[in-house]
Amino acid sequence: MHRRSTIGAQDFHRPLSITSEKMRSMASRTWLAVVVFTLTGAVGAAAQTDAPGVVYRVFLKSGEALPSYGEPAPVGERVIFTLMVGGDTDRTAQFQLISLPIATVDLPRTSRYTDAMRAAQYAATRGDEEYAAMSVEVARSLDLLKGIPDPKRRLDLAIEARRRLVAWSRAHFSYRASDIRQLAGTFDDVINQLRLGAGEAELSFELVSMPQAPGEALAPPPHGRNALVLALGAAEVADVAAERVAILRAAVDAAGNYDDLTAKAAARLQAELRTSAAYAALSSAMLDRATKAYRRGDVNGVLRAQREVARQDRRLGARRPEEVRALMTQVASLAEAARTYRRALDLYVQRRVTLQRYGRWLEPLLAQAQQLQPVLMAIRETRGLSPARARRTSSEAVRLQATLMRRRLPAPLLTVQSTLASALQMAREACARHLGPRPADVAAARDAAAAAAGFLLLTEQAKRDLTMALRPPTPESVAH
């Protein structure tokens, strides 16, 4: 039911009493209504766009745009991506994971294209729906302003709504950027009207940068001849040999009816394979030569192999820098190991006479210590042993220990001297515990057996150490 409004004659003669405050309030409400209408009306303005697919671009500084299946990923000093090779459709194309030096890539343009692809993907999927939800939310917030009596509060809420509008677009791939800029301009008019309503004399405009649409135009995926030409260009700039070979193999397989490109890709592939075989042979030969020189302690021989690597690399056109660097590192490591081994050999030659003299002195002492083993084995196995025999063994261990420690031996024999002295000390402790006040005690017998076992282990260790100390050093002994 509609209520009719009646106006009496006297109303025509009543003076209007609308104050300037009321006029400002009415104006601000009018502007708010305009913004609400603009927001709600613009929700369905943009048509749904087609999905851009999944083929991105990696732009080289030389100008080529290599097709990347999926987003490229800058990692450290390289850009990693899946190169799409040949094929007349996405289904017949082949794919090869490669990485390029970041110095060869136009990274800003590649990043802009990636942003444009993300924006297109968003527009084709969730863009309209989320824009509509945001618009309704902002419109609802603005509609509520009409019921707020405090002008300053209305102004603050309007400024916040504008900020949220711009921030939303920037966080959503600048979706509907032109619409957002238009709405933001309308917001500025509303906010300035609200400023007047709040008694603020000066107008103010937000200087926050408006969202901009992505600057790179999207291109359809390359197919056929163009895709093969780009793949061959990618093989040209790839600096990892295995990746070049893989790209060329894929190009040969995908070339199809393009006979000239098939022949070109096949020729380059064969050249790469010949180069790889030549470098593999070089690596094997030079490592073998350097290893043999190292085992002889021939430092100069290793260095000659190192120089030969550099010479052969130049002859082959320096086509495998990564492999040569790895080979040079291995040869340099062998050269350092050869220097260490050479020093050990030279030191052994200097000490050989002294070592042999002291070795002849140590050998009888070690042999006499080993003659104590039957008694110590009996103690270890807790077999019957007369006290007299245990005392004689202890006395012999004391004598051998005293004799052993009278001389200061050269460094290579100090370990033998120390090990044998510890063994004799273990023999004394085993005999002492066996001859203790309670020899039948289980704990005393266990301790005596443990000491006897220590003597047997240490005497064998001393024998091995003496044998090694008297021999010339080997590469393995020096390395350890």
C-alpha positions as CSV (number, residue, x, y, z in Angstrom):
1,M,0.0,0.0,0.0
2,H,1.4,3.4,-1.0
3,R,1.0,6.4,1.3
4,R,-0.1,9.5,-0.5
5,S,1.7,12.7,0.5
6,T,-0.5,15.8,0.8
7,I,0.7,19.4,0.8
8,G,-1.5,22.2,2.0
9,A,-1.6,25.7,0.6
10,Q,0.1,27.0,3.5
11,D,3.1,24.8,2.7
12,F,3.7,26.8,-0.5
13,H,4.2,29.9,1.6
14,R,6.4,28.4,4.3
15,P,10.1,29.5,4.0
16,L,12.6,26.8,3.2
17,S,14.8,26.1,6.2
18,I,17.5,23.7,4.8
19,T,20.8,24.5,6.4
20,S,24.2,24.2,4.7
21,E,25.0,21.3,7.0
22,K,21.9,19.4,5.7
23,M,23.0,20.2,2.2
24,R,26.4,18.8,2.7
25,S,24.9,15.7,4.3
26,M,22.6,15.2,1.4
27,A,25.4,15.7,-1.1
28,S,27.6,13.2,0.6
29,R,24.7,10.7,0.7
30,T,24.2,11.2,-3.0
31,W,27.8,10.5,-3.8
32,L,27.7,7.4,-1.6
33,A,24.8,6.2,-3.6
34,V,26.6,6.8,-6.8
35,V,29.6,4.7,-5.6
36,V,27.4,1.9,-4.3
37,F,25.6,1.8,-7.7
38,T,28.9,1.9,-9.6
39,L,30.3,-1.0,-7.6
40,T,27.2,-3.2,-7.8
41,G,26.7,-2.4,-11.4
42,A,30.3,-3.2,-12.5
43,V,30.3,-6.7,-11.0
44,G,29.3,-8.4,-14.2
45,A,30.8,-5.9,-16.7
46,A,33.8,-7.9,-17.6
47,A,33.4,-11.0,-19.8
48,Q,34.9,-14.3,-18.7
49,T,38.3,-14.7,-20.5
50,D,39.8,-17.9,-22.0
51,A,42.5,-19.6,-19.9
52,P,46.0,-18.8,-21.3
53,G,47.3,-22.3,-21.0
54,V,50.5,-23.3,-19.3
55,V,53.2,-22.2,-21.8
56,Y,55.2,-19.3,-20.3
57,R,58.2,-17.6,-21.9
58,V,61.9,-17.2,-20.9
59,F,63.2,-14.2,-22.8
60,L,66.9,-14.2,-23.7
61,K,68.9,-11.0,-23.9
62,S,69.4,-11.7,-27.6
63,G,65.7,-11.4,-28.1
64,E,64.4,-15.0,-28.4
65,A,61.4,-16.0,-26.3
66,L,61.9,-19.7,-25.3
67,P,58.7,-21.6,-24.5
68,S,58.6,-22.8,-20.9
69,Y,56.1,-25.5,-19.9
70,G,55.1,-24.0,-16.6
71,E,56.6,-21.1,-14.7
72,P,60.4,-20.6,-15.0
73,A,62.2,-20.5,-11.6
74,P,65.3,-18.3,-11.0
75,V,67.5,-20.2,-8.5
76,G,70.8,-18.6,-7.6
77,E,72.7,-17.7,-10.7
78,R,70.5,-19.8,-13.0
79,V,67.0,-19.9,-14.4
80,I,65.4,-23.4,-14.4
81,F,62.5,-24.3,-16.7
82,T,61.0,-27.0,-18.8
83,L,61.7,-26.2,-22.5
84,M,58.9,-27.2,-24.9
85,V,60.6,-28.7,-28.0
86,G,58.8,-28.9,-31.4
87,G,55.5,-30.5,-32.1
88,D,52.5,-29.2,-34.0
89,T,50.4,-29.3,-30.8
90,D,51.0,-29.4,-27.0
91,R,50.3,-33.1,-27.1
92,T,53.0,-33.9,-29.8
93,A,55.6,-31.6,-28.3
94,Q,58.5,-32.9,-26.2
95,F,59.8,-31.4,-23.0
96,Q,63.2,-31.1,-21.5
97,L,64.2,-29.7,-18.1
98,I,67.1,-27.2,-18.6
99,S,68.8,-24.4,-16.8
100,L,70.4,-21.3,-18.3
101,P,72.9,-18.8,-16.7
102,I,70.9,-15.9,-15.5
103,A,73.4,-13.6,-17.3
104,T,71.9,-14.8,-20.6
105,V,68.2,-14.2,-19.6
106,D,66.2,-11.0,-19.8
107,L,64.9,-11.5,-16.2
108,P,62.7,-8.4,-15.9
109,R,60.8,-9.2,-19.1
110,T,60.6,-12.9,-18.2
111,S,59.1,-11.9,-14.8
112,R,56.6,-9.5,-16.4
113,Y,55.4,-12.2,-18.7
114,T,55.1,-14.6,-15.8
115,D,53.0,-11.9,-14.0
116,A,50.8,-11.5,-17.1
117,M,50.2,-15.2,-17.3
118,R,49.3,-15.4,-13.6
119,A,46.9,-12.5,-14.1
120,A,45.3,-14.2,-17.1
121,Q,45.0,-17.5,-15.3
122,Y,43.3,-15.6,-12.4
123,A,41.0,-13.7,-14.7
124,A,39.9,-17.0,-16.4
125,T,39.2,-18.8,-13.2
126,R,38.4,-17.0,-9.9
127,G,38.7,-13.3,-11.0
128,D,35.0,-12.4,-11.6
129,E,33.7,-14.4,-8.6
130,E,36.2,-12.8,-6.2
131,Y,35.8,-9.3,-7.7
132,A,32.0,-9.6,-7.2
133,A,32.5,-10.7,-3.6
134,M,34.8,-7.8,-3.0
135,S,32.5,-5.3,-4.7
136,V,29.5,-6.4,-2.7
137,E,31.5,-6.2,0.6
138,V,32.7,-2.6,-0.2
139,A,29.2,-1.6,-1.4
140,R,27.7,-2.9,1.8
141,S,30.3,-1.0,3.9
142,L,29.5,2.2,2.0
143,D,25.8,1.7,2.3
144,L,26.2,1.5,6.1
145,L,27.9,4.9,6.0
146,K,24.5,6.6,5.3
147,G,23.3,5.6,8.7
148,I,26.3,6.9,10.7
149,P,25.6,10.4,12.0
150,D,29.2,11.3,12.9
151,P,30.7,13.0,9.7
152,K,34.3,12.3,10.9
153,R,33.5,8.6,11.4
154,R,31.9,8.5,7.9
155,L,35.0,10.0,6.4
156,D,37.4,7.6,8.1
157,L,35.4,4.6,7.0
158,A,35.2,5.8,3.4
159,I,39.0,6.3,3.3
160,E,39.5,2.8,4.7
161,A,37.1,1.4,2.0
162,R,39.1,3.1,-0.8
163,R,42.3,1.7,0.6
164,R,40.9,-1.8,0.7
165,L,39.7,-1.5,-2.8
166,V,43.1,-0.5,-4.2
167,A,44.9,-3.1,-2.0
168,W,42.6,-5.9,-3.2
169,S,43.5,-5.2,-6.9
170,R,47.2,-5.0,-6.2
171,A,47.0,-8.4,-4.3
172,H,45.0,-10.0,-7.0
173,F,47.2,-9.6,-10.1
174,S,45.8,-6.1,-10.8
175,Y,42.6,-7.7,-11.9
176,R,40.1,-5.2,-13.4
177,A,42.8,-2.5,-12.9
178,S,41.0,0.1,-15.1
179,D,37.7,-0.4,-13.2
180,I,39.5,-0.1,-9.9
181,R,41.2,3.2,-11.1
182,Q,37.8,4.5,-12.1
183,L,36.2,3.5,-8.8
184,A,39.1,5.0,-6.9
185,G,38.5,8.3,-8.7
186,T,34.9,8.2,-7.7
187,F,36.0,7.4,-4.1
188,D,38.1,10.5,-4.2
189,D,35.1,12.7,-5.0
190,V,33.1,11.0,-2.2
191,I,35.9,11.4,0.3
192,N,36.3,15.1,-0.6
193,Q,32.5,15.7,-0.2
194,L,32.8,13.9,3.2
195,R,35.7,16.1,4.2
196,L,33.5,19.2,3.5
197,G,30.7,17.6,5.5
198,A,33.2,17.0,8.4
199,G,34.2,20.7,8.3
200,E,37.6,20.2,6.8
201,A,38.4,23.1,4.5
202,E,41.1,21.6,2.3
203,L,40.5,18.9,-0.3
204,S,42.8,15.9,-0.3
205,F,43.6,13.3,-2.9
206,E,45.2,9.9,-2.3
207,L,48.7,9.7,-3.8
208,V,48.9,5.9,-3.5
209,S,49.9,4.4,-6.9
210,M,47.0,2.8,-8.7
211,P,47.2,-0.9,-9.8
212,Q,48.4,-1.3,-13.4
213,A,47.6,-4.2,-15.8
214,P,50.5,-6.5,-16.6
215,G,52.7,-4.9,-19.3
216,E,53.6,-8.0,-21.4
217,A,51.2,-9.1,-24.1
218,L,50.6,-12.9,-24.1
219,A,51.4,-14.9,-27.1
220,P,50.1,-18.3,-28.3
221,P,52.5,-21.3,-27.7
222,P,54.9,-21.7,-30.6
223,H,54.4,-24.8,-32.7
224,G,55.9,-26.5,-35.8
225,R,58.9,-24.9,-37.4
226,N,59.0,-22.0,-35.1
227,A,59.1,-24.2,-32.0
228,L,62.0,-26.2,-33.5
229,V,64.0,-23.1,-34.3
230,L,63.6,-21.9,-30.8
231,A,64.7,-25.3,-29.4
232,L,67.9,-25.1,-31.5
233,G,68.5,-21.6,-30.2
234,A,68.1,-22.9,-26.6
235,A,70.7,-25.6,-27.4
236,E,73.0,-22.9,-28.6
237,V,72.9,-20.9,-25.3
238,A,72.7,-23.9,-22.9
239,D,76.1,-24.2,-21.1
240,V,75.5,-27.7,-19.7
241,A,76.6,-30.4,-22.2
242,A,74.1,-33.0,-21.1
243,E,71.3,-30.5,-21.5
244,R,72.4,-29.5,-25.0
245,V,72.5,-33.2,-26.0
246,A,69.0,-33.8,-24.5
247,I,67.6,-30.8,-26.3
248,L,69.0,-31.8,-29.7
249,R,67.8,-35.4,-29.3
250,A,64.3,-34.1,-28.6
251,A,64.5,-31.8,-31.6
252,V,65.5,-34.6,-33.9
253,D,62.6,-36.7,-32.6
254,A,60.1,-33.9,-32.9
255,A,61.3,-32.5,-36.3
256,G,58.8,-34.5,-38.3
257,N,58.5,-33.3,-41.9
258,Y,61.0,-30.4,-41.5
259,D,63.9,-32.2,-43.3
260,D,66.2,-29.2,-43.2
261,L,65.8,-28.8,-39.4
262,T,66.1,-32.5,-38.9
263,A,69.4,-32.5,-40.7
264,K,70.6,-29.5,-38.8
265,A,69.6,-30.9,-35.4
266,A,71.1,-34.3,-36.2
267,A,74.4,-32.8,-37.4
268,R,74.7,-30.7,-34.2
269,L,73.8,-33.7,-32.1
270,Q,76.5,-35.8,-33.7
271,A,79.0,-33.0,-33.2
272,E,78.1,-32.8,-29.5
273,L,78.3,-36.6,-29.1
274,R,81.8,-36.6,-30.7
275,T,82.9,-33.8,-28.4
276,S,81.5,-35.6,-25.3
277,A,83.4,-38.8,-26.3
278,A,86.6,-36.8,-26.8
279,Y,86.4,-35.2,-23.4
280,A,85.5,-38.4,-21.8
281,A,88.6,-40.0,-23.3
282,L,90.7,-37.0,-22.2
283,S,89.4,-37.2,-18.6
284,S,90.0,-41.0,-18.4
285,A,93.5,-40.7,-19.8
286,M,94.6,-37.7,-17.7
287,L,93.2,-39.1,-14.5
288,D,95.0,-42.4,-15.1
289,R,98.3,-40.6,-15.8
290,A,98.0,-38.4,-12.8
291,T,97.0,-41.3,-10.5
292,K,100.0,-43.3,-11.6
293,A,102.4,-40.4,-11.0
294,Y,100.8,-39.8,-7.6
295,R,101.4,-43.4,-6.6
296,R,105.1,-43.0,-7.5
297,G,105.3,-39.8,-5.5
298,D,106.0,-38.0,-8.8
299,V,104.7,-34.5,-8.3
300,N,106.0,-33.2,-11.6
301,G,104.3,-36.1,-13.4
302,V,100.9,-35.0,-12.0
303,L,101.6,-31.4,-12.9
304,R,102.5,-32.4,-16.5
305,A,99.1,-34.2,-16.7
306,Q,97.5,-31.0,-15.5
307,R,99.1,-29.0,-18.2
308,E,98.2,-31.6,-20.8
309,V,94.5,-31.2,-19.8
310,A,94.7,-27.5,-20.5
311,R,96.4,-28.1,-23.9
312,Q,94.0,-30.7,-25.0
313,D,91.0,-28.6,-23.9
314,R,92.3,-25.7,-26.2
315,R,92.7,-28.2,-29.1
316,L,89.1,-29.3,-28.6
317,G,87.8,-25.8,-28.7
318,A,87.1,-25.4,-24.9
319,R,83.7,-26.9,-25.4
320,R,83.2,-28.5,-22.0
321,P,84.2,-25.9,-19.3
322,E,82.3,-27.6,-16.5
323,E,83.8,-31.0,-17.2
324,V,87.3,-29.5,-17.5
325,R,86.9,-27.6,-14.2
326,A,85.9,-30.8,-12.5
327,L,88.8,-32.7,-14.0
328,M,91.3,-29.9,-13.1
329,T,90.0,-30.1,-9.5
330,Q,90.6,-33.8,-9.4
331,V,94.1,-33.5,-10.8
332,A,94.9,-30.6,-8.4
333,S,93.8,-32.8,-5.5
334,L,96.1,-35.6,-6.8
335,A,99.0,-33.1,-7.1
336,E,98.6,-32.1,-3.4
337,A,98.4,-35.7,-2.3
338,A,101.5,-36.4,-4.3
339,R,103.4,-33.6,-2.5
340,T,102.3,-35.1,0.8
341,Y,103.4,-38.6,-0.2
342,R,106.7,-37.3,-1.6
343,R,107.5,-35.6,1.7
344,A,106.8,-38.8,3.6
345,L,109.0,-40.8,1.2
346,D,111.9,-38.3,1.6
347,L,111.6,-38.3,5.3
348,Y,111.6,-42.1,5.4
349,V,114.8,-42.1,3.3
350,Q,116.5,-39.7,5.8
351,R,115.4,-41.8,8.8
352,R,115.7,-45.3,7.3
353,V,119.1,-46.2,8.8
354,T,118.1,-44.9,12.3
355,L,114.8,-46.7,12.1
356,Q,116.3,-50.0,11.1
357,R,118.9,-49.7,14.0
358,Y,116.3,-49.1,16.6
359,G,114.0,-51.6,15.0
360,R,116.7,-54.3,15.5
361,W,116.9,-53.2,19.2
362,L,113.0,-53.3,19.6
363,E,112.4,-56.7,18.0
364,P,114.1,-58.8,20.7
365,L,112.2,-56.9,23.4
366,L,108.9,-57.5,21.6
367,A,109.7,-61.2,21.1
368,Q,110.5,-61.6,24.8
369,A,107.2,-59.9,25.7
370,Q,105.4,-62.3,23.4
371,Q,106.9,-65.2,25.4
372,L,104.8,-64.1,28.3
373,Q,101.6,-64.8,26.3
374,P,101.0,-68.4,27.6
375,V,100.9,-67.2,31.2
376,L,98.6,-64.3,30.4
377,M,96.3,-66.5,28.3
378,A,96.0,-68.8,31.3
379,I,95.0,-65.8,33.5
380,R,92.5,-64.6,30.9
381,E,90.9,-68.0,30.7
382,T,91.0,-68.4,34.5
383,R,92.9,-71.7,34.2
384,G,95.1,-73.1,37.0
385,L,98.4,-71.2,37.3
386,S,101.0,-71.6,40.1
387,P,101.8,-68.5,42.1
388,A,105.5,-69.0,41.4
389,R,105.0,-68.8,37.6
390,A,102.8,-65.8,38.0
391,R,105.5,-64.0,40.1
392,R,108.2,-64.9,37.5
393,T,106.0,-63.4,34.7
394,S,105.4,-60.3,36.7
395,S,109.2,-59.8,37.3
396,E,110.0,-60.3,33.6
397,A,107.4,-57.7,32.7
398,V,109.0,-55.2,35.1
399,R,112.4,-55.9,33.6
400,L,111.3,-55.6,30.0
401,Q,109.4,-52.4,30.8
402,A,112.4,-50.8,32.5
403,T,114.7,-51.8,29.5
404,L,112.2,-50.4,27.0
405,M,111.9,-47.0,28.6
406,R,115.7,-46.4,28.9
407,R,115.9,-45.2,25.3
408,R,114.3,-42.3,23.5
409,L,113.2,-43.6,20.2
410,P,112.6,-41.6,16.9
411,A,109.1,-40.3,16.2
412,P,107.9,-43.2,14.0
413,L,108.8,-45.7,16.7
414,L,107.3,-43.8,19.7
415,T,103.9,-45.4,19.1
416,V,105.5,-48.9,19.2
417,Q,107.3,-48.0,22.4
418,S,104.2,-46.6,24.1
419,T,102.0,-49.5,23.0
420,L,104.5,-52.1,24.2
421,A,105.0,-50.3,27.6
422,S,101.2,-50.3,28.1
423,A,101.1,-54.0,27.3
424,L,103.7,-54.8,29.9
425,Q,101.9,-52.7,32.5
426,M,98.7,-54.8,31.8
427,A,100.7,-58.0,32.3
428,R,101.9,-56.7,35.7
429,E,98.4,-55.8,36.8
430,A,97.0,-59.2,35.6
431,C,99.7,-61.0,37.7
432,A,99.2,-58.8,40.7
433,R,95.4,-59.4,40.8
434,H,96.0,-63.1,40.3
435,L,98.4,-63.2,43.3
436,G,96.2,-61.0,45.4
437,P,95.0,-61.8,49.0
438,R,91.8,-63.4,47.6
439,P,92.7,-65.0,44.3
440,A,89.6,-67.2,44.3
441,D,87.4,-64.0,44.5
442,V,85.2,-63.8,41.3
443,A,85.7,-60.0,40.9
444,A,89.5,-60.3,41.3
445,A,89.6,-63.1,38.7
446,R,87.5,-61.1,36.3
447,D,89.8,-58.0,36.6
448,A,92.9,-60.2,36.2
449,A,91.4,-61.7,33.0
450,A,90.5,-58.3,31.6
451,A,94.1,-57.0,32.2
452,A,95.5,-60.2,30.6
453,A,93.3,-59.7,27.5
454,G,94.5,-56.1,27.3
455,F,98.2,-57.4,27.3
456,L,97.5,-59.8,24.4
457,L,95.7,-57.2,22.3
458,L,98.4,-54.5,22.8
459,T,101.4,-56.8,22.1
460,E,99.8,-57.8,18.7
461,Q,99.2,-54.1,18.0
462,A,102.8,-53.2,18.8
463,K,104.0,-56.0,16.4
464,R,101.9,-54.5,13.6
465,D,103.0,-51.0,14.3
466,L,106.7,-52.0,14.3
467,T,106.3,-53.7,10.9
468,M,104.6,-50.7,9.4
469,A,107.1,-48.2,10.9
470,L,110.1,-50.1,9.3
471,R,108.5,-50.2,5.8
472,P,108.5,-47.4,3.3
473,P,105.3,-45.4,3.3
474,T,102.5,-46.1,0.8
475,P,100.0,-43.7,-0.6
476,E,97.3,-45.3,1.5
477,S,99.3,-45.2,4.8
478,V,100.1,-41.5,4.2
479,A,96.4,-40.7,3.3
480,H,95.3,-42.2,6.6
